Amino acid sequence: MADLFSEVDEALRQERMERFWKENSSAIVAFVVLSILATAAYSGYRSWNNGVKTQQTTQLLQAEREDDPAAALAELAPNLRPGLEVIADLNAAGNLMQNGKAEEAIAIYNKVANGEKSEPEFRDLAKLTLARLKAKEEPKEALSMLQPLWEGEGPWRYHARLEAALIYAHDLKDYAKAKEQLSVLKEADQIPESLAKKANALEILYTLKQDTQGDIAPAAGSEEEEKTAPEAKNAEKTNP
């Protein structure tokens, strides 16, 4: 009896499969064909896309070897994919800086920093570079440019803090605030080793300078103290 039930069950199952295939065979075949075509199309696009990237990267490297790489890169950049275009712009700006054409370089850095096509990492790098250039003449404004970078989560946040420490110490002579920036770097879990070493070395240097400042401060009520008091007050007002 059990064998009979098994045979009936198998016959019904076979009948259902045959009916399903008869009713849906066209759709199944179409789906399989479309899947194969889609896979082939994607593979073809990926191959074409990789070929374009390789070709444009070669053009970028060739432009770097021209007699005037900045001009060659500037001419090539608009014809490149967005990622490569930004790299071409940054390299062009770097070449301009090396040749003393700061204004032209700054214009390109501003383009990258404010460009919608630029990846966030490249935008932040351009902003960091602009802040470095600004620090020579307007250190306080440079710090305001750096603050969004060091408060963010981007890959350049630690570099922004190191740059801020340099500005506080060398331009504003505020070693306490410089060391505050460096302390964040020392406590960071994931930070490039070279950056950590720089932070440690600078902290030692700024501690010595800070101690020296205290040692050579004029005595209260002395003639020297009276002369330097107005200057000290002005310095306090200018420090952020």
PyRosetta script that sets phi, psi and omega in degrees:
from pyrosetta import init, pose_from_sequence

init()
pose = pose_from_sequence("MADLFSEVDEALRQERMERFWKENSSAIVAFVVLSILATAAYSGYRSWNNGVKTQQTTQLLQAEREDDPAAALAELAPNLRPGLEVIADLNAAGNLMQNGKAEEAIAIYNKVANGEKSEPEFRDLAKLTLARLKAKEEPKEALSMLQPLWEGEGPWRYHARLEAALIYAHDLKDYAKAKEQLSVLKEADQIPESLAKKANALEILYTLKQDTQGDIAPAAGSEEEEKTAPEAKNAEKTNP")
pose.set_psi(1, -41.5)
pose.set_omega(1, -179.9)
pose.set_phi(2, -62.1)
pose.set_psi(2, -39.6)
pose.set_omega(2, 179.0)
pose.set_phi(3, -63.8)
pose.set_psi(3, -36.3)
pose.set_omega(3, 179.9)
pose.set_phi(4, -64.1)
pose.set_psi(4, -46.4)
pose.set_omega(4, 178.9)
pose.set_phi(5, -61.1)
pose.set_psi(5, -38.7)
pose.set_omega(5, 179.9)
pose.set_phi(6, -64.6)
pose.set_psi(6, -41.8)
pose.set_omega(6, 179.5)
pose.set_phi(7, -64.8)
pose.set_psi(7, -41.7)
pose.set_omega(7, 178.9)
pose.set_phi(8, -63.9)
pose.set_psi(8, -44.1)
pose.set_omega(8, -179.7)
pose.set_phi(9, -62.1)
pose.set_psi(9, -41.9)
pose.set_omega(9, 179.6)
pose.set_phi(10, -66.1)
pose.set_psi(10, -38.1)
pose.set_omega(10, 179.5)
pose.set_phi(11, -65.8)
pose.set_psi(11, -42.1)
pose.set_omega(11, 178.4)
pose.set_phi(12, -64.5)
pose.set_psi(12, -40.6)
pose.set_omega(12, 179.7)
pose.set_phi(13, -63.6)
pose.set_psi(13, -42.0)
pose.set_omega(13, 179.6)
pose.set_phi(14, -65.1)
pose.set_psi(14, -38.6)
pose.set_omega(14, 179.9)
pose.set_phi(15, -65.2)
pose.set_psi(15, -41.6)
pose.set_omega(15, 179.3)
pose.set_phi(16, -64.1)
pose.set_psi(16, -41.2)
pose.set_omega(16, 179.1)
pose.set_phi(17, -62.7)
pose.set_psi(17, -43.4)
pose.set_omega(17, -179.9)
pose.set_phi(18, -64.6)
pose.set_psi(18, -40.3)
pose.set_omega(18, 179.7)
pose.set_phi(19, -66.7)
pose.set_psi(19, -42.0)
pose.set_omega(19, 179.8)
pose.set_phi(20, -61.8)
pose.set_psi(20, -45.1)
pose.set_omega(20, -179.4)
pose.set_phi(21, -65.1)
pose.set_psi(21, -40.2)
pose.set_omega(21, -179.3)
pose.set_phi(22, -63.0)
pose.set_psi(22, -39.9)
pose.set_omega(22, -176.9)
pose.set_phi(23, -79.3)
pose.set_psi(23, -28.4)
pose.set_omega(23, -171.4)
pose.set_phi(24, -121.5)
pose.set_psi(24, 7.8)
pose.set_omega(24, -175.2)
pose.set_phi(25, -59.7)
pose.set_psi(25, -40.6)
pose.set_omega(25, -178.9)
pose.set_phi(26, -62.4)
pose.set_psi(26, -44.2)
pose.set_omega(26, -179.5)
pose.set_phi(27, -65.5)
pose.set_psi(27, -40.1)
pose.set_omega(27, -179.4)
pose.set_phi(28, -64.5)
pose.set_psi(28, -46.1)
pose.set_omega(28, 179.5)
pose.set_phi(29, -61.7)
pose.set_psi(29, -42.8)
pose.set_omega(29, 179.7)
pose.set_phi(30, -62.4)
pose.set_psi(30, -41.5)
pose.set_omega(30, 180.0)
pose.set_phi(31, -62.8)
pose.set_psi(31, -44.0)
pose.set_omega(31, -179.9)
pose.set_phi(32, -62.6)
pose.set_psi(32, -44.0)
pose.set_omega(32, -179.6)
pose.set_phi(33, -63.1)
pose.set_psi(33, -44.3)
pose.set_omega(33, 179.7)
pose.set_phi(34, -63.4)
pose.set_psi(34, -38.8)
pose.set_omega(34, 178.9)
pose.set_phi(35, -62.7)
pose.set_psi(35, -42.9)
pose.set_omega(35, 179.1)
pose.set_phi(36, -64.2)
pose.set_psi(36, -43.7)
pose.set_omega(36, -179.8)
pose.set_phi(37, -65.0)
pose.set_psi(37, -40.3)
pose.set_omega(37, 179.9)
pose.set_phi(38, -64.1)
pose.set_psi(38, -42.5)
pose.set_omega(38, 178.5)
pose.set_phi(39, -63.0)
pose.set_psi(39, -42.3)
pose.set_omega(39, 179.3)
pose.set_phi(40, -65.5)
pose.set_psi(40, -40.5)
pose.set_omega(40, -179.9)
pose.set_phi(41, -64.7)
pose.set_psi(41, -43.4)
pose.set_omega(41, 179.9)
pose.set_phi(42, -63.8)
pose.set_psi(42, -42.9)
pose.set_omega(42, 178.8)
pose.set_phi(43, -62.9)
pose.set_psi(43, -39.7)
pose.set_omega(43, 178.5)
pose.set_phi(44, -65.5)
pose.set_psi(44, -42.4)
pose.set_omega(44, 178.8)
pose.set_phi(45, -64.6)
pose.set_psi(45, -43.3)
pose.set_omega(45, -179.4)
pose.set_phi(46, -62.0)
pose.set_psi(46, -41.3)
pose.set_omega(46, 178.3)
pose.set_phi(47, -64.4)
pose.set_psi(47, -43.2)
pose.set_omega(47, 178.9)
pose.set_phi(48, -65.0)
pose.set_psi(48, -43.5)
pose.set_omega(48, -178.5)
pose.set_phi(49, -62.6)
pose.set_psi(49, -43.1)
pose.set_omega(49, 178.0)
pose.set_phi(50, -63.9)
pose.set_psi(50, -36.6)
pose.set_omega(50, 178.2)
pose.set_phi(51, -64.2)
pose.set_psi(51, -40.9)
pose.set_omega(51, 178.4)
pose.set_phi(52, -64.4)
pose.set_psi(52, -44.1)
pose.set_omega(52, 179.9)
pose.set_phi(53, -62.0)
pose.set_psi(53, -42.4)
pose.set_omega(53, 179.1)
pose.set_phi(54, -62.6)
pose.set_psi(54, -44.2)
pose.set_omega(54, -179.6)
pose.set_phi(55, -62.9)
pose.set_psi(55, -44.1)
pose.set_omega(55, -178.1)
pose.set_phi(56, -70.3)
pose.set_psi(56, -34.4)
pose.set_omega(56, 176.1)
pose.set_phi(57, -64.0)
pose.set_psi(57, -40.2)
pose.set_omega(57, 176.5)
pose.set_phi(58, -61.5)
pose.set_psi(58, -42.6)
pose.set_omega(58, 178.0)
pose.set_phi(59, -62.5)
pose.set_psi(59, -38.4)
pose.set_omega(59, 179.4)
pose.set_phi(60, -63.7)
pose.set_psi(60, -44.3)
pose.set_omega(60, 179.3)
pose.set_phi(61, -66.3)
pose.set_psi(61, -36.7)
pose.set_omega(61, 177.8)
pose.set_phi(62, -65.8)
pose.set_psi(62, -39.3)
pose.set_omega(62, 178.8)
pose.set_phi(63, -62.8)
pose.set_psi(63, -34.2)
pose.set_omega(63, 178.8)
pose.set_phi(64, -64.2)
pose.set_psi(64, -25.5)
pose.set_omega(64, -176.4)
pose.set_phi(65, -93.5)
pose.set_psi(65, 0.8)
pose.set_omega(65, 179.1)
pose.set_phi(66, -70.0)
pose.set_psi(66, 161.9)
pose.set_omega(66, 178.3)
pose.set_phi(67, -61.3)
pose.set_psi(67, -36.7)
pose.set_omega(67, 176.4)
pose.set_phi(68, -120.1)
pose.set_psi(68, 80.5)
pose.set_omega(68, -174.6)
pose.set_phi(69, -61.4)
pose.set_psi(69, -34.9)
pose.set_omega(69, -179.3)
pose.set_phi(70, -61.0)
pose.set_psi(70, -45.6)
pose.set_omega(70, 179.3)
pose.set_phi(71, -66.5)
pose.set_psi(71, -41.3)
pose.set_omega(71, -179.9)
pose.set_phi(72, -64.5)
pose.set_psi(72, -41.7)
pose.set_omega(72, 179.9)
pose.set_phi(73, -68.2)
pose.set_psi(73, -40.7)
pose.set_omega(73, 179.4)
pose.set_phi(74, -63.0)
pose.set_psi(74, -37.2)
pose.set_omega(74, 178.7)
pose.set_phi(75, -71.7)
pose.set_psi(75, -35.7)
pose.set_omega(75, -176.7)
pose.set_phi(76, -78.9)
pose.set_psi(76, -34.5)
pose.set_omega(76, -170.2)
pose.set_phi(77, -50.1)
pose.set_psi(77, -47.7)
pose.set_omega(77, -177.2)
pose.set_phi(78, -62.4)
pose.set_psi(78, -18.5)
pose.set_omega(78, -177.5)
pose.set_phi(79, -95.2)
pose.set_psi(79, 3.8)
pose.set_omega(79, -177.0)
pose.set_phi(80, -100.5)
pose.set_psi(80, 161.7)
pose.set_omega(80, 171.9)
pose.set_phi(81, -60.4)
pose.set_psi(81, 153.1)
pose.set_omega(81, -175.2)
pose.set_phi(82, -49.1)
pose.set_psi(82, -46.8)
pose.set_omega(82, -178.6)
pose.set_phi(83, -62.8)
pose.set_psi(83, -44.6)
pose.set_omega(83, 179.2)
pose.set_phi(84, -72.0)
pose.set_psi(84, -30.8)
pose.set_omega(84, 178.3)
pose.set_phi(85, -62.2)
pose.set_psi(85, -42.7)
pose.set_omega(85, 179.7)
pose.set_phi(86, -64.5)
pose.set_psi(86, -41.7)
pose.set_omega(86, 178.7)
pose.set_phi(87, -62.1)
pose.set_psi(87, -41.5)
pose.set_omega(87, 178.0)
pose.set_phi(88, -62.4)
pose.set_psi(88, -41.7)
pose.set_omega(88, 179.2)
pose.set_phi(89, -63.0)
pose.set_psi(89, -45.8)
pose.set_omega(89, -179.0)
pose.set_phi(90, -64.0)
pose.set_psi(90, -40.7)
pose.set_omega(90, 178.0)
pose.set_phi(91, -66.3)
pose.set_psi(91, -38.3)
pose.set_omega(91, 177.7)
pose.set_phi(92, -63.2)
pose.set_psi(92, -43.3)
pose.set_omega(92, 179.0)
pose.set_phi(93, -62.7)
pose.set_psi(93, -40.8)
pose.set_omega(93, 178.2)
pose.set_phi(94, -62.4)
pose.set_psi(94, -41.4)
pose.set_omega(94, 177.6)
pose.set_phi(95, -65.1)
pose.set_psi(95, -38.2)
pose.set_omega(95, 178.3)
pose.set_phi(96, -65.0)
pose.set_psi(96, -40.1)
pose.set_omega(96, 178.4)
pose.set_phi(97, -63.1)
pose.set_psi(97, -41.0)
pose.set_omega(97, 179.8)
pose.set_phi(98, -63.6)
pose.set_psi(98, -26.4)
pose.set_omega(98, -178.7)
pose.set_phi(99, -100.4)
pose.set_psi(99, 16.5)
pose.set_omega(99, 174.8)
pose.set_phi(100, 74.2)
pose.set_psi(100, 17.5)
pose.set_omega(100, 179.6)
pose.set_phi(101, -102.3)
pose.set_psi(101, 67.1)
pose.set_omega(101, -172.5)
pose.set_phi(102, -64.1)
pose.set_psi(102, -41.9)
pose.set_omega(102, -176.9)
pose.set_phi(103, -62.1)
pose.set_psi(103, -42.6)
pose.set_omega(103, 178.4)
pose.set_phi(104, -65.9)
pose.set_psi(104, -39.5)
pose.set_omega(104, 179.3)
pose.set_phi(105, -64.7)
pose.set_psi(105, -43.8)
pose.set_omega(105, -179.7)
pose.set_phi(106, -61.7)
pose.set_psi(106, -37.6)
pose.set_omega(106, 177.8)
pose.set_phi(107, -60.9)
pose.set_psi(107, -40.1)
pose.set_omega(107, 179.3)
pose.set_phi(108, -71.0)
pose.set_psi(108, -42.1)
pose.set_omega(108, 177.9)
pose.set_phi(109, -60.0)
pose.set_psi(109, -39.9)
pose.set_omega(109, 177.5)
pose.set_phi(110, -64.2)
pose.set_psi(110, -38.1)
pose.set_omega(110, 177.7)
pose.set_phi(111, -60.4)
pose.set_psi(111, -45.6)
pose.set_omega(111, -179.8)
pose.set_phi(112, -68.4)
pose.set_psi(112, -42.4)
pose.set_omega(112, -177.1)
pose.set_phi(113, -62.7)
pose.set_psi(113, -31.4)
pose.set_omega(113, -176.7)
pose.set_phi(114, -108.4)
pose.set_psi(114, 5.0)
pose.set_omega(114, -175.5)
pose.set_phi(115, -80.2)
pose.set_psi(115, 132.9)
pose.set_omega(115, 178.2)
pose.set_phi(116, -70.1)
pose.set_psi(116, -27.3)
pose.set_omega(116, -179.8)
pose.set_phi(117, -75.4)
pose.set_psi(117, -19.5)
pose.set_omega(117, -175.1)
pose.set_phi(118, -72.9)
pose.set_psi(118, 139.2)
pose.set_omega(118, 172.3)
pose.set_phi(119, -68.4)
pose.set_psi(119, 149.9)
pose.set_omega(119, -178.9)
pose.set_phi(120, -52.9)
pose.set_psi(120, -38.0)
pose.set_omega(120, -179.1)
pose.set_phi(121, -63.2)
pose.set_psi(121, -39.8)
pose.set_omega(121, 179.5)
pose.set_phi(122, -72.6)
pose.set_psi(122, -37.6)
pose.set_omega(122, 177.3)
pose.set_phi(123, -61.2)
pose.set_psi(123, -45.0)
pose.set_omega(123, -179.7)
pose.set_phi(124, -65.4)
pose.set_psi(124, -37.3)
pose.set_omega(124, 177.8)
pose.set_phi(125, -62.9)
pose.set_psi(125, -42.1)
pose.set_omega(125, 178.1)
pose.set_phi(126, -64.2)
pose.set_psi(126, -40.5)
pose.set_omega(126, 178.8)
pose.set_phi(127, -65.3)
pose.set_psi(127, -39.8)
pose.set_omega(127, 178.0)
pose.set_phi(128, -62.3)
pose.set_psi(128, -43.1)
pose.set_omega(128, 179.3)
pose.set_phi(129, -64.9)
pose.set_psi(129, -41.6)
pose.set_omega(129, 178.3)
pose.set_phi(130, -62.2)
pose.set_psi(130, -39.5)
pose.set_omega(130, 178.4)
pose.set_phi(131, -64.7)
pose.set_psi(131, -39.6)
pose.set_omega(131, 177.7)
pose.set_phi(132, -60.9)
pose.set_psi(132, -42.0)
pose.set_omega(132, 179.9)
pose.set_phi(133, -69.4)
pose.set_psi(133, -35.4)
pose.set_omega(133, -179.5)
pose.set_phi(134, -71.7)
pose.set_psi(134, -27.6)
pose.set_omega(134, -174.4)
pose.set_phi(135, -60.8)
pose.set_psi(135, -28.8)
pose.set_omega(135, -177.4)
pose.set_phi(136, -63.8)
pose.set_psi(136, -35.6)
pose.set_omega(136, -176.0)
pose.set_phi(137, -108.7)
pose.set_psi(137, -35.9)
pose.set_omega(137, -176.7)
pose.set_phi(138, -133.8)
pose.set_psi(138, 78.8)
pose.set_omega(138, -175.5)
pose.set_phi(139, -61.1)
pose.set_psi(139, -37.3)
pose.set_omega(139, -179.2)
pose.set_phi(140, -66.5)
pose.set_psi(140, -39.7)
pose.set_omega(140, 177.0)
pose.set_phi(141, -66.7)
pose.set_psi(141, -36.6)
pose.set_omega(141, 177.0)
pose.set_phi(142, -61.5)
pose.set_psi(142, -40.1)
pose.set_omega(142, 178.2)
pose.set_phi(143, -63.7)
pose.set_psi(143, -39.3)
pose.set_omega(143, 178.5)
pose.set_phi(144, -66.5)
pose.set_psi(144, -29.3)
pose.set_omega(144, 176.2)
pose.set_phi(145, -73.8)
pose.set_psi(145, -33.2)
pose.set_omega(145, -177.9)
pose.set_phi(146, -79.1)
pose.set_psi(146, -28.6)
pose.set_omega(146, -172.8)
pose.set_phi(147, -55.8)
pose.set_psi(147, -47.2)
pose.set_omega(147, 177.9)
pose.set_phi(148, -60.0)
pose.set_psi(148, -28.4)
pose.set_omega(148, 179.9)
pose.set_phi(149, -73.3)
pose.set_psi(149, -47.1)
pose.set_omega(149, -177.0)
pose.set_phi(150, -74.7)
pose.set_psi(150, -20.1)
pose.set_omega(150, 177.1)
pose.set_phi(151, -86.7)
pose.set_psi(151, -12.7)
pose.set_omega(151, -179.1)
pose.set_phi(152, -85.7)
pose.set_psi(152, -169.0)
pose.set_omega(152, -178.7)
pose.set_phi(153, -114.2)
pose.set_psi(153, 13.0)
pose.set_omega(153, -177.9)
pose.set_phi(154, -71.7)
pose.set_psi(154, 166.1)
pose.set_omega(154, -176.8)
pose.set_phi(155, -68.8)
pose.set_psi(155, -13.3)
pose.set_omega(155, -178.1)
pose.set_phi(156, -100.7)
pose.set_psi(156, 9.4)
pose.set_omega(156, -175.1)
pose.set_phi(157, -64.0)
pose.set_psi(157, -37.3)
pose.set_omega(157, -179.7)
pose.set_phi(158, -73.4)
pose.set_psi(158, -35.7)
pose.set_omega(158, 175.6)
pose.set_phi(159, -64.1)
pose.set_psi(159, -35.9)
pose.set_omega(159, 178.4)
pose.set_phi(160, -65.3)
pose.set_psi(160, -38.6)
pose.set_omega(160, 177.9)
pose.set_phi(161, -67.0)
pose.set_psi(161, -40.6)
pose.set_omega(161, 178.2)
pose.set_phi(162, -63.4)
pose.set_psi(162, -42.4)
pose.set_omega(162, 178.4)
pose.set_phi(163, -63.4)
pose.set_psi(163, -40.1)
pose.set_omega(163, 178.1)
pose.set_phi(164, -63.2)
pose.set_psi(164, -40.1)
pose.set_omega(164, 178.2)
pose.set_phi(165, -61.2)
pose.set_psi(165, -41.8)
pose.set_omega(165, 178.7)
pose.set_phi(166, -63.3)
pose.set_psi(166, -40.1)
pose.set_omega(166, 180.0)
pose.set_phi(167, -67.3)
pose.set_psi(167, -46.2)
pose.set_omega(167, 179.1)
pose.set_phi(168, -57.8)
pose.set_psi(168, -43.8)
pose.set_omega(168, -174.0)
pose.set_phi(169, -77.8)
pose.set_psi(169, -51.4)
pose.set_omega(169, -170.5)
pose.set_phi(170, -85.4)
pose.set_psi(170, -31.4)
pose.set_omega(170, -177.6)
pose.set_phi(171, -98.0)
pose.set_psi(171, -36.4)
pose.set_omega(171, -176.9)
pose.set_phi(172, -108.0)
pose.set_psi(172, -6.3)
pose.set_omega(172, 179.6)
pose.set_phi(173, 56.8)
pose.set_psi(173, 29.6)
pose.set_omega(173, 178.4)
pose.set_phi(174, -103.0)
pose.set_psi(174, 86.4)
pose.set_omega(174, -174.3)
pose.set_phi(175, -72.4)
pose.set_psi(175, -27.6)
pose.set_omega(175, 179.2)
pose.set_phi(176, -64.1)
pose.set_psi(176, -47.4)
pose.set_omega(176, 179.6)
pose.set_phi(177, -69.9)
pose.set_psi(177, -32.2)
pose.set_omega(177, 175.8)
pose.set_phi(178, -61.7)
pose.set_psi(178, -42.9)
pose.set_omega(178, -179.4)
pose.set_phi(179, -69.9)
pose.set_psi(179, -28.5)
pose.set_omega(179, 175.4)
pose.set_phi(180, -61.8)
pose.set_psi(180, -42.8)
pose.set_omega(180, 178.2)
pose.set_phi(181, -64.9)
pose.set_psi(181, -41.6)
pose.set_omega(181, -178.6)
pose.set_phi(182, -68.0)
pose.set_psi(182, -32.0)
pose.set_omega(182, -179.5)
pose.set_phi(183, -64.1)
pose.set_psi(183, -34.1)
pose.set_omega(183, 176.9)
pose.set_phi(184, -64.3)
pose.set_psi(184, -39.8)
pose.set_omega(184, 178.9)
pose.set_phi(185, -65.2)
pose.set_psi(185, -38.7)
pose.set_omega(185, -178.5)
pose.set_phi(186, -68.0)
pose.set_psi(186, -30.2)
pose.set_omega(186, -177.8)
pose.set_phi(187, -89.5)
pose.set_psi(187, -8.3)
pose.set_omega(187, -177.5)
pose.set_phi(188, -69.1)
pose.set_psi(188, 139.6)
pose.set_omega(188, -179.1)
pose.set_phi(189, -76.8)
pose.set_psi(189, -45.9)
pose.set_omega(189, -176.5)
pose.set_phi(190, -114.3)
pose.set_psi(190, 104.0)
pose.set_omega(190, -178.4)
pose.set_phi(191, -148.4)
pose.set_psi(191, 139.7)
pose.set_omega(191, 178.6)
pose.set_phi(192, -55.3)
pose.set_psi(192, 140.0)
pose.set_omega(192, -176.9)
pose.set_phi(193, -59.3)
pose.set_psi(193, -39.8)
pose.set_omega(193, -179.5)
pose.set_phi(194, -62.8)
pose.set_psi(194, -36.8)
pose.set_omega(194, 179.5)
pose.set_phi(195, -69.5)
pose.set_psi(195, -39.6)
pose.set_omega(195, 178.6)
pose.set_phi(196, -63.8)
pose.set_psi(196, -40.5)
pose.set_omega(196, 179.0)
pose.set_phi(197, -64.6)
pose.set_psi(197, -41.1)
pose.set_omega(197, 178.0)
pose.set_phi(198, -63.0)
pose.set_psi(198, -42.3)
pose.set_omega(198, -179.4)
pose.set_phi(199, -62.4)
pose.set_psi(199, -43.3)
pose.set_omega(199, 179.1)
pose.set_phi(200, -63.2)
pose.set_psi(200, -44.8)
pose.set_omega(200, -178.9)
pose.set_phi(201, -64.7)
pose.set_psi(201, -42.3)
pose.set_omega(201, -179.6)
pose.set_phi(202, -67.6)
pose.set_psi(202, -36.3)
pose.set_omega(202, 179.2)
pose.set_phi(203, -62.7)
pose.set_psi(203, -41.7)
pose.set_omega(203, 177.6)
pose.set_phi(204, -62.3)
pose.set_psi(204, -45.1)
pose.set_omega(204, -179.3)
pose.set_phi(205, -62.5)
pose.set_psi(205, -45.1)
pose.set_omega(205, -176.5)
pose.set_phi(206, -71.5)
pose.set_psi(206, -29.5)
pose.set_omega(206, 175.2)
pose.set_phi(207, -64.8)
pose.set_psi(207, -43.2)
pose.set_omega(207, 177.8)
pose.set_phi(208, -63.3)
pose.set_psi(208, -43.0)
pose.set_omega(208, 179.6)
pose.set_phi(209, -65.6)
pose.set_psi(209, -38.7)
pose.set_omega(209, 179.1)
pose.set_phi(210, -64.2)
pose.set_psi(210, -42.1)
pose.set_omega(210, 178.1)
pose.set_phi(211, -65.3)
pose.set_psi(211, -39.6)
pose.set_omega(211, 179.3)
pose.set_phi(212, -63.9)
pose.set_psi(212, -39.1)
pose.set_omega(212, 177.4)
pose.set_phi(213, -57.2)
pose.set_psi(213, -42.2)
pose.set_omega(213, -179.6)
pose.set_phi(214, -69.4)
pose.set_psi(214, -37.1)
pose.set_omega(214, -177.4)
pose.set_phi(215, -67.9)
pose.set_psi(215, -34.8)
pose.set_omega(215, -174.9)
pose.set_phi(216, -97.6)
pose.set_psi(216, 7.8)
pose.set_omega(216, 178.5)
pose.set_phi(217, -63.7)
pose.set_psi(217, 137.2)
pose.set_omega(217, -178.5)
pose.set_phi(218, -67.4)
pose.set_psi(218, 147.3)
pose.set_omega(218, -179.1)
pose.set_phi(219, -65.9)
pose.set_psi(219, 146.8)
pose.set_omega(219, -179.2)
pose.set_phi(220, -63.0)
pose.set_psi(220, 133.5)
pose.set_omega(220, 177.3)
pose.set_phi(221, 84.9)
pose.set_psi(221, -6.9)
pose.set_omega(221, -179.0)
pose.set_phi(222, -76.0)
pose.set_psi(222, 164.1)
pose.set_omega(222, 179.6)
pose.set_phi(223, -62.4)
pose.set_psi(223, -38.0)
pose.set_omega(223, 179.7)
pose.set_phi(224, -66.5)
pose.set_psi(224, -38.5)
pose.set_omega(224, -179.0)
pose.set_phi(225, -65.7)
pose.set_psi(225, -38.5)
pose.set_omega(225, 179.3)
pose.set_phi(226, -64.9)
pose.set_psi(226, -35.5)
pose.set_omega(226, -179.7)
pose.set_phi(227, -72.0)
pose.set_psi(227, -36.6)
pose.set_omega(227, -173.9)
pose.set_phi(228, -90.0)
pose.set_psi(228, -13.9)
pose.set_omega(228, -177.0)
pose.set_phi(229, -56.5)
pose.set_psi(229, -48.9)
pose.set_omega(229, 179.0)
pose.set_phi(230, -59.5)
pose.set_psi(230, -38.4)
pose.set_omega(230, 179.3)
pose.set_phi(231, -64.8)
pose.set_psi(231, -39.7)
pose.set_omega(231, 179.6)
pose.set_phi(232, -63.7)
pose.set_psi(232, -40.3)
pose.set_omega(232, 179.6)
pose.set_phi(233, -65.0)
pose.set_psi(233, -41.2)
pose.set_omega(233, 177.9)
pose.set_phi(234, -63.3)
pose.set_psi(234, -38.1)
pose.set_omega(234, 179.0)
pose.set_phi(235, -64.3)
pose.set_psi(235, -39.3)
pose.set_omega(235, 179.0)
pose.set_phi(236, -63.1)
pose.set_psi(236, -37.8)
pose.set_omega(236, -179.6)
pose.set_phi(237, -68.4)
pose.set_psi(237, -33.6)
pose.set_omega(237, -176.9)
pose.set_phi(238, -82.7)
pose.set_psi(238, -20.5)
pose.set_omega(238, 179.9)
pose.set_phi(239, -73.9)
pose.set_psi(239, 137.1)
pose.set_omega(239, 178.9)
pose.set_phi(240, -70.9)
pose.dump_pdb("model.pdb")
